[in-house]
């Protein structure tokens, strides 16, 4: 029964995160609030909607430049991937590289959001997440890439499932970061 409750919290976190990330400048605080919501449920803390919005408000300061940079990077990678795929020889390789770049950026953003806590600097979080994704914990990054691939496949098959799948990806990000913390503690 407890696992069904966790899935329900993932649905709620996915819905709220999806709705709050729509303005695009709120991408990072929405992801951070969603991850904090899942983390709070697992830790037995309050998971009310009011608490979600409080976490969102706490995560917002300093996040706008990073959210805008992430949205711009996703836009460039998407446009490059779509335009160059058919327009130039070797465009399929360019499209594959653009897909790889989008996945890498997504992993860094998710890992930064999963480690957010009130008072954290987004610059520090993103820098540390990039280091963890590339060198410290590449297997955790691969797990997140698989979660993102599942999100794409499920959403491609049935678009309304994007909302609950966002919550599942947030749960995967929290699990990967907890796994990494356990690995560090055992060293």
Backbone as a printed PyTorch tensor [residue, N CA C, xyz], in Angstrom:
tensor([[[  0.8200,  -1.1900,   0.0000],
         [  0.0000,   0.0000,   0.0000],
         [  0.8660,   1.2570,   0.0000]],

        [[  1.9970,   1.2120,   0.7340],
         [  2.8700,   2.3820,   0.8160],
         [  3.4320,   2.7490,  -0.5530]],

        [[  3.6870,   1.7820,  -1.3900],
         [  4.2300,   2.0800,  -2.7140],
         [  3.1960,   2.7650,  -3.5880]],

        [[  1.9350,   2.4310,  -3.3910],
         [  0.8950,   3.1100,  -4.1460],
         [  0.7940,   4.5680,  -3.7090]],

        [[  1.0130,   4.8190,  -2.4170],
         [  1.0100,   6.1930,  -1.9110],
         [  2.1710,   6.9680,  -2.5310]],

        [[  3.3310,   6.3380,  -2.6620],
         [  4.4740,   6.9840,  -3.3020],
         [  4.1470,   7.3250,  -4.7470]],

        [[  3.4840,   6.4140,  -5.4430],
         [  3.0950,   6.6970,  -6.8190],
         [  2.1140,   7.8700,  -6.8670]],

        [[  1.2010,   7.9390,  -5.9140],
         [  0.2770,   9.0710,  -5.8410],
         [  1.0150,  10.3820,  -5.6190]],

        [[  2.0350,  10.3610,  -4.7780],
         [  2.8400,  11.5670,  -4.5640],
         [  3.6100,  11.9330,  -5.8300]],

        [[  4.0500,  10.9190,  -6.5740],
         [  4.7120,  11.1890,  -7.8570],
         [  3.7420,  11.8400,  -8.8380]],

        [[  2.5030,  11.3690,  -8.8520],
         [  1.4970,  11.9850,  -9.7180],
         [  1.2780,  13.4450,  -9.3410]],

        [[  1.1290,  13.7110,  -8.0420],
         [  0.9160,  15.0810,  -7.5840],
         [  2.1280,  15.9520,  -7.8950]],

        [[  3.3170,  15.4480,  -7.6090],
         [  4.5320,  16.2140,  -7.8930],
         [  4.6790,  16.4520,  -9.3890]],

        [[  4.3530,  15.4520, -10.1980],
         [  4.4260,  15.6190, -11.6450],
         [  3.4610,  16.6720, -12.1450]],

        [[  2.2340,  16.6380, -11.6390],
         [  1.2310,  17.6180, -12.0490],
         [  1.6510,  19.0340, -11.6630]],

        [[  2.0560,  19.2230, -10.4170],
         [  2.4520,  20.5560,  -9.9600],
         [  3.7200,  21.0410, -10.6610]],

        [[  4.6780,  20.1590, -10.8420],
         [  5.9180,  20.5350, -11.5180],
         [  5.6540,  20.8870, -12.9690]],

        [[  4.8420,  20.0880, -13.6340],
         [  4.5010,  20.3530, -15.0310],
         [  3.8250,  21.7140, -15.1560]],

        [[  2.8780,  21.9950, -14.2690],
         [  2.1420,  23.2600, -14.3320],
         [  3.0480,  24.4510, -14.0220]],

        [[  3.9070,  24.3190, -13.0250],
         [  4.7570,  25.4490, -12.6450],
         [  5.9460,  25.6400, -13.5750]],

        [[  6.3180,  24.6270, -14.3430],
         [  7.4280,  24.7670, -15.2860],
         [  6.9710,  25.3310, -16.6260]],

        [[  5.6760,  25.4210, -16.8550],
         [  5.1800,  25.9320, -18.1370],
         [  5.6620,  27.3390, -18.4680]],

        [[  5.7830,  28.2570, -17.5010],
         [  6.3010,  29.5860, -17.8590],
         [  7.7760,  29.5850, -18.2880]],

        [[  8.4520,  28.4820, -18.2220],
         [  9.8370,  28.2500, -18.6350],
         [ 10.8700,  28.9240, -17.7380]],

        [[ 10.6320,  30.1590, -17.2790],
         [ 11.6030,  30.7960, -16.3840],
         [ 11.5640,  30.1540, -15.0050]],

        [[ 10.5760,  29.3240, -14.7690],
         [ 10.4320,  28.6530, -13.4750],
         [ 10.8050,  27.1750, -13.5590]],

        [[ 11.5460,  26.7960, -14.5840],
         [ 11.8870,  25.3890, -14.7870],
         [ 12.6560,  24.8040, -13.6000]],

        [[ 13.7530,  25.4210, -13.2140],
         [ 14.5660,  24.8640, -12.1240],
         [ 13.8580,  24.8620, -10.7770]],

        [[ 13.1980,  25.9620, -10.3680],
         [ 12.5100,  25.8750,  -9.0730],
         [ 11.3700,  24.8670,  -9.0770]],

        [[ 10.7100,  24.6780, -10.2130],
         [  9.6460,  23.6700, -10.2820],
         [ 10.2320,  22.2710, -10.1190]],

        [[ 11.3490,  22.0020, -10.7950],
         [ 12.0040,  20.6980, -10.6490],
         [ 12.4940,  20.4890,  -9.2170]],

        [[ 13.0730,  21.5340,  -8.6310],
         [ 13.5780,  21.4230,  -7.2590],
         [ 12.4460,  21.1830,  -6.2720]],

        [[ 11.3370,  21.8880,  -6.4440],
         [ 10.1960,  21.6950,  -5.5420],
         [  9.6160,  20.2960,  -5.7040]],

        [[  9.5720,  19.7900,  -6.9420],
         [  9.0740,  18.4360,  -7.1710],
         [  9.9600,  17.3870,  -6.5200]],

        [[ 11.2710,  17.5370,  -6.6790],
         [ 12.1960,  16.5940,  -6.0390],
         [ 12.1110,  16.6930,  -4.5210]],

        [[ 12.0050,  17.9080,  -4.0020],
         [ 11.8870,  18.0860,  -2.5470],
         [ 10.5830,  17.4900,  -2.0370]],

        [[  9.5310,  17.5510,  -2.8430],
         [  8.2410,  16.9610,  -2.4620],
         [  8.3710,  15.4360,  -2.3370]],

        [[  9.0040,  14.8150,  -3.3180],
         [  9.2170,  13.3610,  -3.2680],
         [ 10.1160,  13.0060,  -2.0830]],

        [[ 11.1850,  13.7670,  -1.8990],
         [ 12.1070,  13.5220,  -0.7860],
         [ 11.3880,  13.6600,   0.5530]],

        [[ 10.5070,  14.6670,   0.6690],
         [  9.7500,  14.8680,   1.9140],
         [  8.8300,  13.6860,   2.1880]],

        [[  8.2100,  13.1500,   1.1450],
         [  7.3330,  11.9920,   1.3460],
         [  8.1360,  10.7900,   1.8390]],

        [[  9.2650,  10.5480,   1.2180],
         [ 10.0930,   9.4030,   1.6060],
         [ 10.6130,   9.5660,   3.0340]],

        [[ 10.8960,  10.8020,   3.4290],
         [ 11.4090,  11.0700,   4.7790],
         [ 10.3110,  11.2130,   5.8240]],

        [[  9.0540,  11.1350,   5.4090],
         [  7.9490,  11.2270,   6.3500],
         [  7.5770,  12.6490,   6.7400]],

        [[  7.9870,  13.6220,   5.9490],
         [  7.6430,  15.0150,   6.2160],
         [  6.3430,  15.3670,   5.5020]],

        [[  5.8840,  16.5990,   5.6910],
         [  4.6270,  17.0150,   5.0860],
         [  4.7450,  17.1350,   3.5670]],

        [[  3.7160,  16.6810,   2.8910],
         [  3.6870,  16.7390,   1.4290],
         [  2.4230,  17.4300,   0.9380]],

        [[  1.9670,  18.4070,   1.6680],
         [  0.7690,  19.1270,   1.2420],
         [  1.0920,  20.0120,   0.0400]],

        [[  0.0560,  20.4150,  -0.6530],
         [  0.2330,  21.3050,  -1.7980],
         [  0.8220,  22.6340,  -1.3250]],

        [[  0.3980,  23.0920,  -0.1670],
         [  0.9420,  24.3360,   0.3930],
         [  2.4490,  24.2040,   0.6170]],

        [[  2.8920,  23.0560,   1.1050],
         [  4.3290,  22.8380,   1.3190],
         [  5.0770,  22.8260,  -0.0100]],

        [[  4.4450,  22.2660,  -1.0530],
         [  5.0650,  22.2720,  -2.3780],
         [  5.2940,  23.7070,  -2.8390]],

        [[  4.2690,  24.5450,  -2.7140],
         [  4.4020,  25.9330,  -3.1500],
         [  5.4150,  26.6940,  -2.2960]],

        [[  5.5170,  26.3550,  -1.0200],
         [  6.5360,  26.9810,  -0.1650],
         [  7.9340,  26.5880,  -0.6390]],

        [[  8.1180,  25.3250,  -0.9900],
         [  9.4200,  24.8770,  -1.5050],
         [  9.7350,  25.5640,  -2.8330]],

        [[  8.7070,  25.7070,  -3.6650],
         [  8.8820,  26.4000,  -4.9390],
         [  9.3410,  27.8380,  -4.6950]],

        [[  8.7000,  28.5140,  -3.7580],
         [  9.0880,  29.8840,  -3.4330],
         [ 10.5010,  29.9750,  -2.8850]],

        [[ 10.9010,  28.9980,  -2.0940],
         [ 12.2620,  28.9790,  -1.5540],
         [ 13.3000,  28.7190,  -2.6440]],

        [[ 12.9290,  27.9520,  -3.6630],
         [ 13.8700,  27.5960,  -4.7250],
         [ 13.9800,  28.6680,  -5.8000]],

        [[ 13.0350,  29.5890,  -5.8460],
         [ 12.9920,  30.5630,  -6.9390],
         [ 14.1500,  31.5650,  -6.9540]],

        [[ 14.5690,  32.1340,  -5.8190],
         [ 15.6190,  33.1640,  -5.8730],
         [ 16.9040,  32.6520,  -6.5240]],

        [[ 17.3790,  33.3950,  -7.5080],
         [ 18.6160,  33.0610,  -8.1920],
         [ 18.4890,  32.0280,  -9.2880]],

        [[ 17.2990,  31.5090,  -9.5240],
         [ 17.1440,  30.4270, -10.4990],
         [ 16.8330,  30.9090, -11.9070]],

        [[ 16.3560,  32.1320, -12.0510],
         [ 15.8880,  32.6010, -13.3610],
         [ 16.9890,  32.5680, -14.4210]],

        [[ 18.2050,  33.0660, -14.1650],
         [ 19.2260,  32.9940, -15.2170],
         [ 19.5420,  31.5580, -15.6480]],

        [[ 19.5620,  30.6500, -14.7060],
         [ 19.8680,  29.2570, -15.0400],
         [ 18.7070,  28.6010, -15.7830]],

        [[ 17.4820,  28.9310, -15.4010],
         [ 16.3170,  28.4050, -16.1160],
         [ 16.2900,  28.9240, -17.5430]],

        [[ 16.5400,  30.2260, -17.7240],
         [ 16.5570,  30.7990, -19.0730],
         [ 17.6830,  30.2060, -19.9150]],

        [[ 18.8510,  30.0110, -19.3100],
         [ 19.9670,  29.4040, -20.0390],
         [ 19.6310,  27.9730, -20.4500]],

        [[ 18.9860,  27.2310, -19.5650],
         [ 18.6060,  25.8520, -19.8920],
         [ 17.5780,  25.8230, -21.0150]],

        [[ 16.5840,  26.6970, -20.9480],
         [ 15.5600,  26.7440, -21.9970],
         [ 16.1930,  27.1440, -23.3230]],

        [[ 17.1000,  28.1270, -23.3060],
         [ 17.7780,  28.5370, -24.5340],
         [ 18.6200,  27.3940, -25.0980]],

        [[ 19.3230,  26.6830, -24.2400],
         [ 20.1390,  25.5550, -24.7070],
         [ 19.2670,  24.4580, -25.3070]],

        [[ 18.1450,  24.1450, -24.6520],
         [ 17.2280,  23.1530, -25.2160],
         [ 16.6830,  23.6140, -26.5630]],

        [[ 16.3660,  24.9000, -26.6850],
         [ 15.8340,  25.4280, -27.9460],
         [ 16.8700,  25.3150, -29.0580]],

        [[ 18.1130,  25.6800, -28.7680],
         [ 19.1720,  25.6010, -29.7790],
         [ 19.4020,  24.1580, -30.2050]],

        [[ 19.4850,  23.2630, -29.2460],
         [ 19.7280,  21.8510, -29.5540],
         [ 18.5680,  21.2720, -30.3620]],

        [[ 17.3440,  21.6230, -30.0050],
         [ 16.1760,  21.1100, -30.7280],
         [ 16.1360,  21.6370, -32.1520]],

        [[ 16.3370,  22.9380, -32.3190],
         [ 16.3100,  23.5240, -33.6630],
         [ 17.4440,  22.9580, -34.5060]],

        [[ 18.6430,  22.8740, -33.9360],
         [ 19.7610,  22.2900, -34.6760],
         [ 19.4650,  20.8520, -35.0800]],

        [[ 18.9590,  20.0830, -34.1520],
         [ 18.6610,  18.6830, -34.4460],
         [ 17.6260,  18.5210, -35.5370]],

        [[ 16.5980,  19.3440, -35.5070],
         [ 15.5350,  19.2310, -36.5080],
         [ 15.9630,  19.7670, -37.8670]],

        [[ 16.6530,  20.9010, -37.8920],
         [ 17.0380,  21.5020, -39.1650],
         [ 18.1950,  20.7750, -39.8350]],

        [[ 19.1820,  20.4000, -39.0660],
         [ 20.3700,  19.8000, -39.6550],
         [ 20.2080,  18.3240, -39.9640]],

        [[ 19.1730,  17.7060, -39.4140],
         [ 18.9830,  16.2710, -39.6300],
         [ 18.8300,  15.9520, -41.1150]],

        [[ 18.1330,  16.8080, -41.8340],
         [ 17.8830,  16.4970, -43.2380],
         [ 18.5770,  17.4600, -44.1890]],

        [[ 19.0950,  18.5710, -43.6890],
         [ 19.6060,  19.6060, -44.5780],
         [ 21.0610,  19.4030, -44.9950]],

        [[ 21.8310,  18.6820, -44.2350],
         [ 23.2470,  18.5480, -44.5510],
         [ 23.6500,  17.0780, -44.5720]],

        [[ 24.6950,  16.7670, -45.3400],
         [ 25.2130,  15.4050, -45.2740],
         [ 25.7450,  15.1320, -43.8670]],

        [[ 25.4420,  13.9880, -43.3560],
         [ 25.8410,  13.6600, -41.9950],
         [ 24.9190,  14.2660, -40.9600]],

        [[ 23.7760,  14.7420, -41.4030],
         [ 22.8240,  15.3760, -40.4920],
         [ 22.3070,  14.4280, -39.4300]],

        [[ 22.2620,  13.1440, -39.7400],
         [ 21.8000,  12.1690, -38.7470],
         [ 22.7560,  12.1250, -37.5560]],

        [[ 24.0590,  12.2750, -37.8340],
         [ 25.0290,  12.3000, -36.7400],
         [ 24.8660,  13.5630, -35.8980]],

        [[ 24.5800,  14.6790, -36.5790],
         [ 24.3470,  15.9350, -35.8560],
         [ 23.1060,  15.8040, -34.9850]],

        [[ 22.0530,  15.1960, -35.5180],
         [ 20.8240,  15.0040, -34.7440],
         [ 21.0860,  14.1000, -33.5410]],

        [[ 21.8850,  13.0630, -33.7330],
         [ 22.2210,  12.1730, -32.6160],
         [ 23.0220,  12.9240, -31.5560]],

        [[ 23.9600,  13.7580, -31.9870],
         [ 24.7290,  14.5560, -31.0330],
         [ 23.8190,  15.5310, -30.2890]],

        [[ 22.8680,  16.1260, -30.9920],
         [ 21.9240,  17.0460, -30.3450],
         [ 21.0770,  16.3060, -29.3090]],

        [[ 20.6750,  15.0840, -29.6160],
         [ 19.9390,  14.2760, -28.6460],
         [ 20.7910,  13.9600, -27.4270]],

        [[ 22.0600,  13.6530, -27.6560],
         [ 22.9870,  13.4000, -26.5490],
         [ 23.1570,  14.6490, -25.6920]],

        [[ 23.2970,  15.8110, -26.3310],
         [ 23.4620,  17.0680, -25.5880],
         [ 22.2150,  17.3830, -24.7680]],

        [[ 21.0380,  17.1460, -25.3340],
         [ 19.7890,  17.3930, -24.5960],
         [ 19.6760,  16.4560, -23.3950]],

        [[ 20.0630,  15.2020, -23.5780],
         [ 20.0180,  14.2500, -22.4640],
         [ 21.0080,  14.6460, -21.3720]],

        [[ 22.2080,  15.0600, -21.7600],
         [ 23.2100,  15.4720, -20.7740],
         [ 22.7400,  16.6970, -19.9960]],

        [[ 22.1680,  17.6630, -20.6910],
         [ 21.6530,  18.8560, -20.0170],
         [ 20.5140,  18.4950, -19.0710]],

        [[ 19.6480,  17.5960, -19.4990],
         [ 18.5380,  17.1640, -18.6430],
         [ 19.0440,  16.4800, -17.3810]],

        [[ 20.0550,  15.6500, -17.5220],
         [ 20.6200,  14.9470, -16.3640],
         [ 21.2260,  15.9390, -15.3800]],

        [[ 21.9590,  16.9170, -15.8830],
         [ 22.5670,  17.9110, -14.9920],
         [ 21.4860,  18.6990, -14.2570]],

        [[ 20.4440,  19.1180, -14.9660],
         [ 19.3650,  19.8780, -14.3250],
         [ 18.6400,  19.0380, -13.2800]],

        [[ 18.3660,  17.7850, -13.6020],
         [ 17.6790,  16.9200, -12.6420],
         [ 18.5370,  16.6560, -11.4090]],

        [[ 19.8170,  16.4500, -11.6170],
         [ 20.6940,  16.1910, -10.4710],
         [ 20.8460,  17.4340,  -9.6050]],

        [[ 20.8850,  18.6050, -10.2320],
         [ 20.9490,  19.8510,  -9.4600],
         [ 19.6600,  20.0430,  -8.6690]],

        [[ 18.5250,  19.7870,  -9.3040],
         [ 17.2350,  19.9540,  -8.6280],
         [ 17.0730,  18.9490,  -7.4940]],

        [[ 17.5730,  17.7410,  -7.6850],
         [ 17.4160,  16.7040,  -6.6610],
         [ 18.2560,  16.9810,  -5.4210]],

        [[ 19.3120,  17.7700,  -5.5550],
         [ 20.1520,  18.0760,  -4.3940],
         [ 19.8410,  19.4410,  -3.7940]],

        [[ 18.8810,  20.1500,  -4.3530],
         [ 18.5400,  21.4810,  -3.8390],
         [ 18.0250,  21.3850,  -2.4090]],

        [[ 18.4060,  22.3580,  -1.6180],
         [ 17.8440,  22.5470,  -0.2810],
         [ 17.7210,  24.0500,  -0.0680]],

        [[ 16.8330,  24.4840,   0.8130],
         [ 16.6510,  25.9280,   1.0140],
         [ 17.9720,  26.6240,   1.3460]],

        [[ 18.2110,  27.7250,   0.6680],
         [ 19.4360,  28.4910,   0.8760],
         [ 20.5800,  28.0940,  -0.0330]],

        [[ 20.4010,  27.0730,  -0.8490],
         [ 21.4670,  26.6270,  -1.7500],
         [ 21.6300,  27.6010,  -2.9120]],

        [[ 22.8580,  27.7270,  -3.3810],
         [ 23.1620,  28.5620,  -4.5410],
         [ 22.9940,  27.7340,  -5.8060]],

        [[ 22.2240,  28.2410,  -6.7600],
         [ 22.0170,  27.4960,  -7.9990],
         [ 23.3170,  27.3360,  -8.7770]],

        [[ 24.1780,  28.3390,  -8.7190],
         [ 25.4650,  28.2390,  -9.4190],
         [ 26.2540,  27.0410,  -8.8800]],

        [[ 26.3150,  26.9220,  -7.5700],
         [ 27.0320,  25.8090,  -6.9400],
         [ 26.3470,  24.4730,  -7.2530]],

        [[ 25.0150,  24.4440,  -7.1660],
         [ 24.2790,  23.1960,  -7.4220],
         [ 24.5020,  22.6910,  -8.8430]],

        [[ 24.4290,  23.5990,  -9.8150],
         [ 24.5940,  23.1890, -11.2170],
         [ 26.0300,  22.7390, -11.4710]],

        [[ 26.9950,  23.4550, -10.9150],
         [ 28.4020,  23.0770, -11.0950],
         [ 28.6760,  21.6980, -10.4990]],

        [[ 28.1850,  21.4680,  -9.2820],
         [ 28.3870,  20.1710,  -8.6300],
         [ 27.6470,  19.0550,  -9.3640]],

        [[ 26.4510,  19.3540,  -9.8530],
         [ 25.6830,  18.3420, -10.5900],
         [ 26.3900,  17.9580, -11.8820]],

        [[ 26.9860,  18.9320, -12.5540],
         [ 27.7220,  18.6270, -13.7860],
         [ 28.9250,  17.7390, -13.4850]],

        [[ 29.6170,  18.0210, -12.3960],
         [ 30.7710,  17.1910, -12.0250],
         [ 30.3360,  15.7780, -11.6640]],

        [[ 29.2420,  15.6600, -10.9060],
         [ 28.7420,  14.3250, -10.5480],
         [ 28.2960,  13.5690, -11.7930]],

        [[ 27.6070,  14.2570, -12.6860],
         [ 27.0760,  13.5920, -13.8730],
         [ 28.1890,  13.0850, -14.7740]],

        [[ 29.2700,  13.8510, -14.8830],
         [ 30.3230,  13.5010, -15.8290],
         [ 31.3850,  12.5810, -15.2440]],

        [[ 31.7950,  12.8240, -14.0080],
         [ 32.9540,  12.0880, -13.5010],
         [ 32.6850,  11.2630, -12.2540]],

        [[ 31.9910,  11.8260, -11.2820],
         [ 31.8490,  11.1500,  -9.9910],
         [ 30.8820,   9.9800, -10.0170]],

        [[ 29.7890,  10.1190, -10.7610],
         [ 28.7450,   9.0840, -10.7500],
         [ 28.1310,   8.9090, -12.1370]],

        [[ 28.9160,   8.4340, -13.1070],
         [ 28.3430,   8.2610, -14.4440],
         [ 27.2610,   7.1820, -14.4980]],

        [[ 27.3220,   6.1920, -13.6250],
         [ 26.2790,   5.1590, -13.6470],
         [ 24.9410,   5.7370, -13.1900]],

        [[ 24.9580,   6.6520, -12.2240],
         [ 23.7280,   7.3250, -11.8240],
         [ 23.1730,   8.1790, -12.9470]],

        [[ 24.0720,   8.8080, -13.6970],
         [ 23.6350,   9.6060, -14.8420],
         [ 23.0050,   8.7180, -15.9060]],

        [[ 23.5650,   7.5390, -16.1040],
         [ 22.9860,   6.6010, -17.0650],
         [ 21.5920,   6.1520, -16.6230]],

        [[ 21.4050,   5.9570, -15.3220],
         [ 20.0730,   5.6170, -14.8140],
         [ 19.0740,   6.7300, -15.1180]],

        [[ 19.4950,   7.9800, -14.9620],
         [ 18.6020,   9.0970, -15.2770],
         [ 18.3320,   9.1940, -16.7760]],

        [[ 19.3250,   8.8910, -17.5930],
         [ 19.1010,   8.8830, -19.0450],
         [ 18.0580,   7.8290, -19.4030]],

        [[ 18.1240,   6.6730, -18.7480],
         [ 17.1150,   5.6350, -19.0100],
         [ 15.7320,   6.0860, -18.5550]],

        [[ 15.6510,   6.7900, -17.4240],
         [ 14.3580,   7.3160, -16.9640],
         [ 13.8230,   8.3430, -17.9520]],

        [[ 14.7030,   9.1870, -18.4800],
         [ 14.2760,  10.1750, -19.4770],
         [ 13.8420,   9.4990, -20.7720]],

        [[ 14.5490,   8.4340, -21.1690],
         [ 14.1520,   7.6960, -22.3710],
         [ 12.7780,   7.0660, -22.1810]],

        [[ 12.5270,   6.5340, -21.0040],
         [ 11.2070,   5.9770, -20.7130],
         [ 10.1400,   7.0640, -20.7700]],

        [[ 10.4510,   8.2470, -20.2480],
         [  9.5260,   9.3780, -20.3310],
         [  9.1880,   9.6960, -21.7820]],

        [[ 10.1990,   9.7400, -22.6340],
         [  9.9800,  10.0510, -24.0510],
         [  9.1450,   8.9680, -24.7190]],

        [[  9.4500,   7.7140, -24.4640],
         [  8.7220,   6.6150, -25.1060],
         [  7.2670,   6.5810, -24.6590]],

        [[  7.0380,   6.6940, -23.3630],
         [  5.6630,   6.6450, -22.8490],
         [  4.8640,   7.8460, -23.3340]],

        [[  5.4830,   9.0240, -23.3220],
         [  4.7950,  10.2300, -23.7810],
         [  4.5260,  10.1660, -25.2750]],

        [[  5.4430,   9.6020, -26.0300],
         [  5.2480,   9.4620, -27.4670],
         [  4.0390,   8.5690, -27.7510]],

        [[  3.8440,   7.5460, -26.9390],
         [  2.7270,   6.6400, -27.1610],
         [  1.4030,   7.2150, -26.6970]],

        [[  1.4100,   7.9750, -25.5950],
         [  0.1670,   8.5490, -25.0760],
         [  0.5150,   9.8540, -24.3670]],

        [[  0.2900,  10.9620, -25.0430],
         [  0.7220,  12.2800, -24.5830],
         [  0.2650,  12.6490, -23.1710]],

        [[ -0.9680,  12.3560, -22.7460],
         [ -1.3620,  12.7430, -21.3820],
         [ -0.5330,  12.0810, -20.2760]],

        [[  0.1820,  11.0200, -20.6000],
         [  1.0210,  10.3750, -19.5860],
         [  2.2890,  11.1690, -19.2800]],

        [[  2.4980,  12.2790, -19.9890],
         [  3.6650,  13.1240, -19.7070],
         [  3.6190,  13.6480, -18.2810]],

        [[  2.4290,  13.9890, -17.8090],
         [  2.3060,  14.5780, -16.4670],
         [  2.7170,  13.5930, -15.3710]],

        [[  2.1590,  12.3870, -15.3100],
         [  2.6260,  11.4800, -14.2540],
         [  4.0640,  11.0110, -14.4650]],

        [[  4.5020,  10.9350, -15.7040],
         [  5.8760,  10.5000, -15.9550],
         [  6.8900,  11.5180, -15.4580]],

        [[  6.5260,  12.7960, -15.4660],
         [  7.4280,  13.8070, -14.9010],
         [  7.6730,  13.4980, -13.4280]],

        [[  6.6200,  13.1380, -12.7130],
         [  6.7760,  12.7620, -11.3070],
         [  7.6590,  11.5410, -11.1330]],

        [[  7.5300,  10.5780, -12.0290],
         [  8.3730,   9.3780, -11.9460],
         [  9.8420,   9.7140, -12.2120]],

        [[ 10.0950,  10.6330, -13.1410],
         [ 11.4760,  11.0520, -13.4070],
         [ 12.0370,  11.8160, -12.2060]],

        [[ 11.2060,  12.6260, -11.5540],
         [ 11.6510,  13.3140, -10.3360],
         [ 12.0190,  12.3040,  -9.2540]],

        [[ 11.1970,  11.2560,  -9.1220],
         [ 11.4950,  10.2080,  -8.1470],
         [ 12.8170,   9.5210,  -8.5000]],

        [[ 13.0550,   9.2820,  -9.7850],
         [ 14.3120,   8.6690, -10.2050],
         [ 15.4980,   9.5670,  -9.8580]],

        [[ 15.3470,  10.8740, -10.0350],
         [ 16.4350,  11.8020,  -9.7060],
         [ 16.7450,  11.7750,  -8.2130]],

        [[ 15.7070,  11.7530,  -7.3920],
         [ 15.9120,  11.6800,  -5.9410],
         [ 16.5870,  10.3570,  -5.5780]],

        [[ 16.1540,   9.2700,  -6.1860],
         [ 16.7450,   7.9570,  -5.8970],
         [ 18.2140,   7.9050,  -6.3080]],

        [[ 18.5460,   8.4840,  -7.4560],
         [ 19.9390,   8.4880,  -7.9140],
         [ 20.8160,   9.2840,  -6.9550]],

        [[ 20.3320,  10.4160,  -6.4940],
         [ 21.1310,  11.2240,  -5.5650],
         [ 21.2680,  10.5470,  -4.2040]],

        [[ 20.2240,   9.8690,  -3.7580],
         [ 20.3320,   9.1230,  -2.4870],
         [ 21.3190,   7.9690,  -2.6410]],

        [[ 21.2840,   7.3230,  -3.7730],
         [ 22.2110,   6.2300,  -4.0550],
         [ 23.6460,   6.7430,  -4.0260]],

        [[ 23.8720,   7.9040,  -4.6400],
         [ 25.2120,   8.4950,  -4.6650],
         [ 25.6770,   8.8560,  -3.2540]],

        [[ 24.7710,   9.3890,  -2.4380],
         [ 25.1260,   9.7290,  -1.0500],
         [ 25.5160,   8.4730,  -0.2700]],

        [[ 24.8220,   7.3640,  -0.5050],
         [ 25.1720,   6.1060,   0.1660],
         [ 26.5300,   5.5890,  -0.2930]],

        [[ 26.8260,   5.7560,  -1.5690],
         [ 28.1330,   5.3360,  -2.0850],
         [ 29.2360,   6.1510,  -1.4270]],

        [[ 29.0210,   7.4700,  -1.3130],
         [ 30.0240,   8.3210,  -0.6660],
         [ 30.1990,   7.9630,   0.8020]],

        [[ 29.1000,   7.6500,   1.4770],
         [ 29.1690,   7.3120,   2.9020],
         [ 29.9000,   5.9960,   3.1420]],

        [[ 29.8480,   5.0860,   2.1840],
         [ 30.4860,   3.7800,   2.3680],
         [ 31.9810,   3.8070,   2.0600]],

        [[ 32.4580,   4.8920,   1.5000],
         [ 33.8930,   4.9670,   1.1580],
         [ 34.7360,   5.2430,   2.3600]]])
